[in-house]
Amino acid sequence: MSYIIIIPTYNAEKEGIENLLKSIKEQTLSPDKICIIDSSSTDNTVAICKKYGCDINIIKKESFNHGLTRQIGIDNNKNYDYAVLMTQDILLKDKNTLEILLSSFNEENVSIAYGRQLTCKNSSFLEKVSRQFNYPANSIIKSKDDIGKYGISTAFCSDSFAAYKISDLLSIGGFPKTDFAEDMLAAAKIILAGKKVYYNAKAEVYHSHPYSISAEYKRGKAIGRMHKENKWLINTFGKAENKGKELLKTLPFHKKILYILQALPKLAGYKSEFFSINR
């Protein structure tokens, strides 16, 4: 098995890129290459990555795109079997985390695998609840047959920590041009092509970052725009609102109120973008 790691970066020094690279170097299953696609950082990100022997591709900041930038890493490394996608702000929990994630491909017809994301102690209530809901303790293998059961969650995936079988990703056209959720769009197409997505809860990483009210609003707008631009996703897998309602059912009443209050900026952003495009 050959595999690479792809990490898009921008001013990643304060977000702990060196700690991430250290945790990669300590893994029981080493990558053949660590590919950094840097959006012209102005801090020491590039110097740190060079220190760890990374392959570095520098692009213009304004050219960054969530889908196409990651696709650069895929297109430049088509000769490898698998690509592990990460964001600059995660930390691998154990020394065999990558080995566990990649073992997911031992299951028949698995084309994508993603791991469990754990929050830090200082994470907000909203983030802790969302992470626990989206990344439960039990692993799940999802296919086209599960759409009726899981709805849009069938296509849920996160490139903060996910692995792709490169040949299968290329067979569905690779990552699309999008400013949000290139991982979900790719996973949805993989599932509709008859392949499977494996949520491997044993492959754990730490990943949490507090969002300001304005950041939550912008994130909501990005989700709304992505859903409207990809009607086929909603038409095939169902509405995202159903997932939110399912999450609320898991909370006691007083925590429901707290969650709704903290989630309002994101919901407002989603609604404003989704319906403004409809007009």
Backbone hydrogen bonds, N-H to C=O, Kabsch-Sander energy under -0.5 kcal/mol:
donor,donor_aa,acceptor,acceptor_aa,energy
4,I,82,Y,-2.1
5,I,33,K,-2.3
6,I,84,V,-2.9
7,I,35,C,-2.8
9,T,37,I,-2.2
16,G,13,E,-1.2
17,I,12,A,-1.8
20,L,16,G,-2.0
21,L,17,I,-2.5
22,K,18,E,-2.3
23,S,19,N,-2.1
24,I,20,L,-1.9
25,K,21,L,-2.2
26,E,22,K,-1.1
27,Q,24,I,-1.6
28,T,95,K,-2.6
30,S,28,T,-0.6
32,D,3,Y,-3.1
33,K,3,Y,-0.7
35,C,5,I,-3.8
35,C,33,K,-0.6
36,I,34,I,-0.6
36,I,55,D,-3.3
37,I,7,I,-1.8
37,I,35,C,-0.5
38,D,36,I,-0.7
38,D,57,N,-2.0
39,S,9,T,-2.7
40,S,38,D,-1.3
48,I,44,N,-2.5
49,C,45,T,-2.4
50,K,46,V,-2.3
51,K,47,A,-1.8
52,Y,48,I,-1.0
53,G,50,K,-1.9
54,C,49,C,-2.2
55,D,34,I,-2.9
56,I,54,C,-0.6
57,N,36,I,-3.0
59,I,38,D,-3.0
59,I,57,N,-0.5
63,S,60,K,-1.2
64,F,61,K,-1.5
67,G,178,T,-1.4
69,T,65,N,-2.4
70,R,65,N,-0.5
70,R,66,H,-0.5
71,Q,67,G,-1.8
72,I,68,L,-1.3
73,G,69,T,-0.9
74,I,70,R,-1.5
75,D,71,Q,-3.2
76,N,72,I,-1.8
77,N,74,I,-1.6
78,K,75,D,-0.6
80,Y,77,N,-1.5
81,D,2,S,-0.7
82,Y,2,S,-1.8
83,A,164,Y,-2.2
84,V,4,I,-3.1
85,L,83,A,-0.6
85,L,162,A,-3.6
86,M,6,I,-2.2
87,T,160,S,-1.3
88,Q,8,P,-0.5
90,I,87,T,-1.1
91,L,206,Y,-1.4
93,K,204,E,-2.1
94,D,204,E,-0.5
97,T,94,D,-1.2
100,I,96,N,-2.4
101,L,97,T,-2.2
102,L,98,L,-2.6
103,S,99,E,-1.3
104,S,101,L,-1.4
105,F,102,L,-1.3
106,N,103,S,-1.9
107,E,104,S,-1.7
110,V,107,E,-1.4
111,S,109,N,-0.5
111,S,196,K,-2.7
112,I,196,K,-1.4
113,A,163,A,-2.5
114,Y,198,Y,-2.3
115,G,161,F,-1.8
116,R,200,N,-0.7
116,R,203,A,-2.2
118,L,116,R,-0.5
118,L,205,V,-3.2
123,S,120,C,-1.6
128,K,124,S,-2.5
129,V,125,F,-2.7
130,S,126,L,-2.3
131,R,127,E,-2.6
132,Q,128,K,-2.4
133,F,129,V,-1.9
134,N,130,S,-2.7
135,Y,131,R,-2.5
140,I,199,Y,-1.9
142,K,140,I,-0.6
142,K,197,V,-3.5
146,D,143,S,-1.8
147,I,144,K,-1.4
149,K,146,D,-0.6
150,Y,146,D,-3.1
151,G,147,I,-2.2
153,S,150,Y,-1.7
154,T,151,G,-1.8
155,A,152,I,-1.2
156,F,153,S,-1.2
161,F,158,S,-1.5
162,A,85,L,-2.1
163,A,113,A,-3.7
164,Y,83,A,-2.6
165,K,111,S,-2.6
166,I,81,D,-1.9
166,I,164,Y,-0.8
168,D,165,K,-0.5
169,L,165,K,-2.2
170,L,166,I,-2.5
171,S,167,S,-1.4
172,I,168,D,-0.8
172,I,169,L,-0.8
173,G,170,L,-1.6
174,G,169,L,-2.5
178,T,176,P,-0.7
185,L,181,A,-2.1
186,A,182,E,-1.9
187,A,183,D,-2.4
188,A,184,M,-2.6
189,K,185,L,-1.8
190,I,186,A,-2.3
191,I,187,A,-2.5
192,L,188,A,-2.4
193,A,189,K,-1.2
194,G,191,I,-1.9
195,K,190,I,-2.1
196,K,109,N,-2.6
197,V,142,K,-2.4
198,Y,112,I,-3.0
199,Y,140,I,-3.5
199,Y,197,V,-0.6
200,N,114,Y,-2.4
200,N,198,Y,-0.9
201,A,199,Y,-0.9
203,A,200,N,-1.4
204,E,202,K,-1.0
205,V,116,R,-2.4
206,Y,91,L,-2.9
207,H,118,L,-2.9
207,H,205,V,-0.5
216,E,212,S,-2.5
217,Y,213,I,-2.1
218,K,214,S,-2.3
219,R,215,A,-2.3
220,G,216,E,-2.4
221,K,217,Y,-2.1
222,A,218,K,-2.2
223,I,219,R,-2.1
224,G,220,G,-2.4
225,R,221,K,-2.5
226,M,222,A,-2.2
227,H,223,I,-2.5
228,K,224,G,-2.1
229,E,225,R,-2.2
230,N,226,M,-0.9
231,K,228,K,-0.5
233,L,230,N,-1.5
234,I,230,N,-0.9
235,N,231,K,-2.9
236,T,232,W,-1.9
237,F,233,L,-2.6
238,G,234,I,-2.2
242,N,239,K,-0.7
243,K,239,K,-0.5
243,K,240,A,-0.8
244,G,240,A,-1.5
245,K,241,E,-2.1
246,E,242,N,-1.8
247,L,243,K,-2.0
248,L,244,G,-2.2
249,K,245,K,-1.5
250,T,246,E,-0.5
250,T,247,L,-1.5
251,L,248,L,-1.6
255,K,252,P,-0.5
256,K,252,P,-2.0
257,I,253,F,-1.9
258,L,254,H,-1.5
259,Y,255,K,-2.6
260,I,256,K,-2.6
261,L,257,I,-2.4
262,Q,258,L,-2.1
263,A,259,Y,-1.9
264,L,260,I,-1.0
267,L,263,A,-2.3
268,A,264,L,-3.0
269,G,265,P,-2.1
270,Y,266,K,-2.2
271,K,267,L,-2.7
272,S,268,A,-2.4
273,E,269,G,-1.9
274,F,270,Y,-2.8
275,F,271,K,-2.4
276,S,272,S,-1.2
277,I,273,E,-1.6
278,N,274,F,-0.8
279,R,275,F,-1.0
